[in-house]
């Protein structure tokens, strides 16, 4: 294992504030969600970095990205920042990775830190229509409806403009696209959402992806 290290002093960071407890919780939840559906680790780090507003946290994630590329584990990539991330976070992630249950550890930390449904979607800036669509898709897929039928039912409670976008997505699926491909072509959602749906397509388990997104 490469011992590439990121143990640096806090002086390397500018005067931006440390991440709040909520910001750490949202990061942990987002990372745990992406990993849970099988998104590759480096892609997970890159996506979470993109949706993280705190400058210090983004720098740590950026360092973690390059550390993992050089062979580091996720836990060791975070371990050099106890004064920023906190001993609790580093300990939970380290123990989780050692025991082979990193996803559970990340989601446990988010829960421990008070993560509530809606925090992630608000931070990313999802519209009410996308939130409503996500819940509608989850409920429809849970009833064993097909993707096409679920898309036809998912527009309820959304705006006319959003409904037109859903129609574009549905048309793309009818033409043979996967749901994630159809969403991408219609510029339907952000990168985090897209990765979750892409993983659902790849795993043939869109229900789980929409369930996780509906709780985010």
N, C-alpha and C positions, 0 to 999 in steps of 0.2 A: 504494500500500500504506500502510495506517495505521501510523504509527510509535509507536503506543501502547506504552509501555515499562514493564517490571517490574524495572528495575535498582535494587535496594534493598540496603541493608547488612544483614549478618547480625544487626544489633542489633534489627531489626524482629521477629525470632523470639524466642520465649521460651527458657527454659533446657533445653528438650528436646534430646536428642542428635542429631547428624547421622545420616543414614541409613547403615547398614552397607553394605559391598560386596554382601552377599547381598540386602539390601532393594532396592538399586538394580538388581541383576540381575533380580530378580523383577518389579519395575516395568517394566523395559525389555522383558522377555519378554512380559508381559501386554499391554503397549501394542502391541508388534509383532504379537502373535497377533491381537488385535482388528482392527488396521488391515489385516492380511493378508487377512482374509475380507471386508473391505469395510464394517465398522462405521464410521459417520460419526465424524470426528475428535473432535467435542465429546462425543459419547456415549462414545467410548473413554476420554477423559480423566476423565469423570464416573465411569465404572465402575471404572477403576483407582484413582481417589481413594478410592472406597468400600472397596476391599480392601487399601489400604495402611495398615499399622499405625503407621508413623513419622509423628509430628505435623508435623515440618518438611517432610517430603516431601509430605504432604497439603496443606499451605499453598502449596507451590510449584505443585502440580497445580491447586489452586484458582485461583491467580493466572494460570496458563497457560490455564485454561478461559476466563477473562474476557478475557485477552489475545487469544486466538484468535477470540473473538466480535467483538473490535474490529479484526480483520484481521491480527494477527500470524501468523507462521509458528510451527510447533512449536519449532523450534530457537531462534528469537529469544525465545520465551517462557521457555526454560530458561537462556538465556545470562547472565542477571543473577545467577546463583548458583554461580559457579565454586568457592567455598570449601565449598559444601555438596554439589553434584553432582559436582564434579571436572572438571578440564580435559579429561580423556580422554573422558568421557561427552559433554560439550558439543561437543567437536571431532568426534566420530564422528557425532552426530546432525546437526550443522550440515553436514558434508560429505555425509552421506547424503541430506539434504533437497535440497541444491543439485544433486546428481547424479540426483535422482529415484528414489532407492532407499532411502527412509527405513526401510521395513520391514526390509530386509536389514541396515541399520545398527543398528537396535534389537536385532535378534536376534543380530547379531554381537557387540554389546556384552555382551549377556547371556551369550553363550558365552565371551567373553574374560574375564568376571568370574567364571566358574566355575559358571554355572547348571547344575543337574543335574535330570533328570526327577524329578518328585515335589515339588520345592521350592514351586512355585506352589500345587499342590493342598493341600499341608500348611499353607501360610500362610493360604489361604482357609478351611481347615477342612473340606474334603470328607471324607465318611465313606469307609471302606473299600468299602462297598457301591457308592457312586457311582463310585469309581475302577474297581472291577471291572466295573460296568455299562458304563462308557465303553470299556474295552478290549474287552469282548464285542461291543458295537455296532460298533466299528471293524473287528474281525475278521470279523463277519458281513456287514457292508456291503462289505468288501473282496472277499468271495466272491460279490458281485453279488446278495445277497439283498435282498428288499424291506424297507422300513421296518417293516411289520407283522410279517414273519417274523423280522426281526432283534430286534424287541422281544420276540417269543415265546422267542427263544433267549438273551436278554440277562440273564435272572434268575439263571443258574447262578452259584453261589458267593456269593449274597446272602442276607440274612435274610428270614424270612417276611413281616415288616412291609414291607420294601422291595419284595418281590415284589408285594404288594397295590397299592403305589403304581404299579409298572410296569404292572399290569393296568389301572389307571385311565387311565394315559397311552395304553395300547394301545386301550382302548375309545373314548377321545376321538379318536384317529386314525381308527379305524373309522367314526366318525360324521362324518368329513370335516375334522377339524382338521389343520393342519400339526403337525409334531412339536413345534415350539417353543410353539405355542398349546396343545397337549395338555399339555405340561410345565407351562406357566404355570397352567393350570386346576387341575392336580393339585398345585400348590405343590411341584414336584419338585426345584427347584435354585435356586442363587443367581443374581444378576443377571449376573455374568460368564459363567457357563455358558449361561444363557438367550440372551445376545447372540451367543455363538458358534453355538448351534444355530439361532437365528433367521436369522443370516447364511447358514448352510448351506441352510436352507429357501429363502431369497431367491435364492441362487446356484444352486439345484438341485445342490448339492454337499455333502451331509451327510458324505460320506466324509472330505473334507478337514477339516471341523470336528471330527469325532471323532478323526481322526489327531492333530491339534494338541492336543486336550484330553487324549488318552491319553499324550502326551509331556510334559504340563505338570506 
